[in-house]
Amino acid sequence: MEHGADRQHPGITFLVLALGGVSYALLQSLVAPALPDIQHALHTSEDSVSWVLTSYLLSASIATPLIGRLGDMYGKERLLMIVLALLSVGTLLSALATTLPLMLAGRIVQGAAGGIFPLAFGIIRDEFPRDRVAARIGLMSALLGVGGGAGVVLAGPIADNLSYHYLFWLPLIPIVIATAATHLFVPESPVKVPGRVSWTAAALMSVGLTLVLFAVSETANWHWLSAKTLGCIAGGIVVLALWVRSESRSAQPLVDMTMMRIRGVWTTNVVALLLGFGMYASFILLPQYVETPASTSYGFGSSVTQAGLFMLPSTVTMLLMGSQTGRLERLFGSKPPLLAGGVLAAVSFLLLTFARGARWEIYVAAAILGAGIGLAFAAMANLIIENVGPAQTGVATGMNTVTRTVGGAFGGAATASVIAGTVGGSGYPTAHGYTAAFALCAGALVVAVLAGFLIPQRRPEEAFGAHPVGDVDGLEEMAEPV
């Protein structure tokens, strides 16, 4: 059976998937610049309002691989409908929220929709014509970064001219449209794998990820070397080790540990962790840097809206390069664009480390960063999919998305900790603090490039053409072991 044999409108289907994906990614970052406004409106503390981000992060990390697995088992279109409906409900709750508990409930439900991306990747792989799979998966993956960057850009004008409620009312419109359109235009995938979910393994994974991410999110209050932070991270690692042991012994694991040991999978996940570190750190560092008053000798005194405009070049180049990655992959395979993207992102942070005194330097660095992230994110999803069988697509790409999220949590917390440690009598970090933070990101991305060289090279037409729809036994043939 050929990919896309029963799909009459792959272009429309992709637009539906992209609409849902961008809406989810927008909600990931849209609230970040508006947290002070939300804190004031909800009459809560700075520590408490930070959970508007943390709760979303935790929920997404836990739900994403689980939803990917359920999609592989019960049908990706069915799960996508459920996930978009959850996203609609969560966004509606947050839009109506006038208290912190209701806001957090909405954010937790929103985060559970993180399975949108692995489900979309699986639908594209299972259903689209083979010659379009690599390009469409690449662009879909790049939209995760595009939506995140656009959220930072749009948050200022919305918060300044309307109210924080519209941070949710406006994205709710495309989410509802995407939910209805999924039912109308996205037929059910024929690729399913029978099995069951080990809820014990799911619970262990959830507790382990929660402990680690909770500790990372609280480092601003607890500090990195405190007993609370180290104990929480150590506890999370122990629980995750128990999860790996449980999965390795299970006949029907939630996450196949044999798959996770494939060299093309674990190396790509290492790169995802470090790229997530750099991208999410930029969402924090650049707006804070340009919003710092000029009296500190390094800031530009920008408003929230103006700070968002500094991120606009990044969002534009991310979309442009992400849309071209499929063309590059057809010529060179997926590995070279990933390496090129990592190099560009590292160069961007090196520029910010040594040259950021003029506005144009920030714009140039942001544009280079966006180009790098767009290339790398687009290639990364294909590298994962090229190394697993069709029945493993959902859980493999789900874990890759989680790895980026975890890397982003570490990146945001680590860089915030670095600059917070240099706050002086003026109440603002020193220029040296930002230099150290940007250098830390550059170092992480250099390591990402080095890890990328370990990824086995495979041309997309070889990977996507190796297994017809419904072949769930080809993983061993396609995988290159450690």
N, C-alpha and C positions, 0 to 999 in steps of 0.2 A: 504493500500500500504506500503510495507516495504521500509525502507531507503536503498538506493543503488540498488533498483530492476532494474533500467535502467542504472546503472553505471557499465561499464565493467572493467574499470581500475582505481579504487580508489587510488591506489598507485601513478600512473602517475599524476592524478588530484591533489593529495596533493603536489607532487613535483612542479607542476606548481604554485599552490597557494603560496608555501613556497618561490619559486624563486622571485615572485613579492613582497612578504612581506619583505624578507630580503633586496632586492634592495631598497625598500622605506625606511626601517629602517637605512640602511647604509647612505643614503643621509641626514638623520636627524642629524647625528653627524660627518660625514666625514669632513665637512668644518670647524668644530670648532677649531681643532689644527692648521689649515692652515690659519686662519683669518689674521695674520700679513702678510703672503705672498700675500694674495688676496688684502689686503689694499694697499700694495706697488705697485702691478701690476695694480690696477685700479686707482691709484693716488687719493685716497680718504682719509678721516680722520678715526680715530679709532671709533668715535661715529657713523659715517655713515656706516662703514663696518659691524657694529654689526647688522644692519638690514638684512644682509645676513642670519642670524639666526632668527631674530625676524619676518621677513616677512613670512618665512616658518612656524613658530609656529602659527602665527595668521591665516594664510590660512588653515592650517590643523585643527585647533580648530573649525573654522566656517564650513568647508566643510564636516567634518567627519560624524556628526549626520545627516546632510542633505542627504548625499550619502547613508547612511544606510537606511534611510526612503525611498528614491527613489528605492533602491534595493528591499526592501520589497514590493513595489508597482508594479514595472515594470519588475522585474527579476534581480537576482543577477549576473548572468553571463553576461548579457547585460551591466549592470553598471560597472562590473569589467573590461570588454573590454574598455569602455570609460575612466575609471580611469587610466588604464595602458597606454592608448594612451596619455592621458594628462601628465602622468609622463614622457613618452618618449619625448614629445614636450618640457616640462619644462626643462628636463635634457639637451636636445640639445641646448636650448637657453642659459643655464648657461655655457655649454661647449664652446660655441662660443663667450661668452660675453667678451668684452674688455672695457666696461664702466659699471659703477655701476647701472644705470637704467635698462639696459638689463639683468644684473645679477639678480636684484631684481624681474624683470618680470618672469624670469625663476624659481626663488625660490618660487614665489607665485603660479605659475602653478603646481610646484612639490608638494607643501604643500596641494593643493586641492586633491591630490591623497590619502589623509589619510584614505579615505573610504575603502582601500584595506582590512584592517583587519576585520571590521564588515561584509563586503561582504564575505570574506573567511570563517568566523565563521558561517555565515548563510548557505553557500553552504555545509559546512561539516555537519551541523546539519540536513539540509533538505535531503541530498543525501546519506551520508555514512551509512554503516551498524551500527546499534545501539551500538554494542559492541566495535566499534572503535571510536565513536564520542568523548567521553571524552578525550581519549589519544591524538587524532589528534588536537582537539581544544586546549588542554593544550600545546602541542608542538608548534602549530602555534602562540599562545600567547607569549610563551617564546622566539620565534624568533624575536619579537619586541625588546626585551632587547638584544638579541644576536647580531642583526644587529647594534644596537646603540653602543654596546661595540666594535664590530669589526671595526666600522668606526673610533673610536679613535685609535685603533691599526694600521690600514692601512694608516691613513692620513699622518703620518710622512714619511714612505718610498716613498709614491707617491709624496708628496710635495718636499722632499729633492732630489729625483733623476729624477723627470720629471718636471711637472709644475702644477699649480692649475687647468688648463683645464682638466687634466686627472682625477681629482677628480670626474668629470662628464662623461668624455668619457668612462671610464672603467665600471661604473655602467650602462651606457646606453646599453651596449651589452646584459646583462641578462634581462633588462627591455623589450627590443625589442623581445627577445626570448620568454619571459613570455607572452607578448601580443599576439604573433602568436599562442603560445601553448594553451592559453586560448580559442581561437577561435576553435582550433582543438580538444581539449580534455575535455573541461568543458561544458557539456550540460546545458541547461537552467533549473533552479530549478522549480519544480512544485508548490512551495508554494509562493503564492502572495496574497496580501491583497488590495482590491480595495480602492480607496480614492483619495485625492488630497493634494497637499502641500499648506499650508497656508504661502504665501510669506510674509505677514505682520509679522507673528510669526518668520519666518526665518530671517527677517531684524532686529527685536528686539533682537533675540539671537545673531546675528552677531555683532551688535553695542555694546551690553553689554559685550560680550567676548572680543571684540577688545579694549574697554576702560580699562578693568581690566588687560588684558595681556600687553597692551601698557604701562600702568603705572608700572607694575612689571618689564618689560624689561628696563625701563628708570630709575630705582631706582639708578643705579650707577651714573647718572648725576643729578637726581632730589633729591635724598635721600628719605628715607622711610617716614619721618614725614613732608615733605614739603607740601605746599598748593597744588602744582600741583599733586603730587602723591596721596594724600588723596582725593582731589577733583575728580580726574580721576577714582579712585577706587570706590568712593561713587556714582559717576554718572553711572558707569558700573553696580553697584549693583541695583540701582534704575531701570535702563532699563531692567535688568534681572528679577526684580520683576514684571515689567509690562509684560514681556514675559510669566512668569509663570501664571499670571492672565489671559492673553489672551489664553494660551493653556488650562487652566482649564475650560474655557467657550466655547471652540471650539468643534464642533461636530466631526471634523476630525483633531485633533491636530498633529503637527509635532512630538512632544514628548508627549506621554500619561503620564500626571502627576499622574494618578492612579498607573501606572506602577512604576514610580519613587518613590512612597511612600511605595512600598513593602519592608518589612524589609530586605529581602535578597539582594535587589538591592541597596538601599541607604547605607546600612552598607558596602557593598563591594565597593561602590564608594568612601566612606570615606577612606577605606584602600588603594584604588588605588591612591587617592590624596597624601597620606603620603608616599607610596612606590615610587611614581613618584618623590616626593620631594627628597628622599634619593638617588635614582639611578642617576638622572640627576645631582645632586650636586656632586656625585662622579666623573662624567665625567669632571668636572671643577676642583675640589679640588685636586684629586690625581695627574693629570699631572702637575698642577701648583706647587704642593709641591715638586715633585721629580725634576722638572726643575730648582728650586731655587738653586743658587750657594752654594757650601759647605761652602763658607766664611761666610754665615749667621748663621752658627752653626747647621743648621737642614736640609738643602737641599742636594741633590746629584748631582746637576749640570748636569742633564741628557739633552740630545738633544730631539727634538720632537719625533724622531723614538724610542729612548730608553724609553721615557715616555710612549709611546704606549705599549711597552713590559711589563711595570708594570701592564697594564690593561689586558694583555693576559690571566692570570689565571682566571680572572672574566668572560671573554667571554667563555672560555672552560667549566668552571663549570656551567655556566648558561645554556649552551646547554646540558650538561650531565644531570643535574638535571631536566631541562625542559622536556627532552625526557623520564624520568622515572616517571614523575608526574602522568601520566595516570595509570600506574601500582599501584601506591600508592592510587590513587583515587578509583580504583576498590576495594581495600581492606578496606579503611577507610572513603571514601567520600572525597569531595573537601575541606572541612573546615580544617581538621588537616594539610594537606600540606601547606595551606595558612598561618596558624599560625606558623608552623615550619619555613617557609620561612621568615616571619617577624622577628622571634626570631634570626635567623642566620644573617639577615641583620643588626639588632640592635647590635648584638655581634660584627660584623665586625667594625662598627663605634665606638663602645666602645674600641676595641683594638687600633684603629687609634687615639683615644683620648688620650690614656695613654701609648702606646708603638709603636713608629714608627721611632725609631732612626736607625734601621738597614734595609737594603734592604729586607731581608727575611721576616721581619715583614709586610712590605707593600705587598709583594707577598701573604702571608698567609691571610691577611685581605681582599685583593682583591678576592682571591679564595672563601673565606667564603661569601663575599658579592654576588658574582656571583651565588653561590649555593642558597642563600636565595632568590634573585630576580628571578632566574629560577623557583624555586618551587612556589613562590607566584604568579608570573605573569601567569604561566600555570594554577594554580588552580583558579585564579580570573575570567578568562573568563568563565570557567565552572560554577562557582557559579552564575554569572549573568544569563547564559543561562538556568540553572536549575530552575530559579525562574520566567521565563517569557514564554509566548507561542511562537510557531514557527514564527508567523507573527510579533512578536516584537523583534526578534533576532537582526536584523540589527541596529535599532535605539538604543536598550538597550546596545549592545556592542560598538556602536559608541560613546554613551555618556560616557561609561566607559573608552574608549580610550582618549576622550577629557579630562576626569578628571585626568588621568595620566599625560597628556600633561600640563594641568594647574598646577598640583602639581610640575611637573618638572620645569616649569617657575618660580614658587615661590622658589623652592629649589635652583636653579641656582642663582637667584637674591639675595636671602637671604644670602646664604653662601658667595657670592662674596662681598656683602655689609659688612659682618662681617670681612672678612680678609682685605678688602680695608680700613676699619677704623683703622687698626693697622699699616699701611704702615709708616715706619719711614724714617730717613735720608738716609738709604741705598737704598731706593726705593723698598724695598720688605716688605711684611707683617711680623709680628713677629711670633715666634713659638706659642705664646699664642693665636694669632688670629686663627691659624689653629686648635688649641685645642678647642676653642670655637665653630668653625664651625663644626668640627666633632661631638662634644657633642650635638650641635643643631640637627644634622641629627639623632644621636642615640635617642634623645628624641622624635623626630617625629615618628620614627619607633616603639618605645615602645608604643606610643599612637595608632599606627596602629594595633599592636597586641591586645591591649585592645579593640579597636573597632571591631576587628575580632571575639572576643568572642561573640559579639551580633548577628553575622550572624547565621540564623537557619541552623541546620544540615540537609542535604538531600543527600541520596546516589544517585550517577549518574544514576544507572539503574532505579531507581524510577522516577527521573526527566525526563530523555530522553525517557523512555518507557511509560510515562503517556499519550502522545499525538501523534497520528498517523499523518503522513504527511497530511497537508491540514487542520488540526484542528486549527482554529484561534479563537475559543471561550473558550479555556481551561485556559486562564490566571487566571480567578477568582478561579478556582479549585486548581491551583498549588501554587498560591501566598499566602504568610503569611503576613497579613497587619501589619502596625506599631503597 
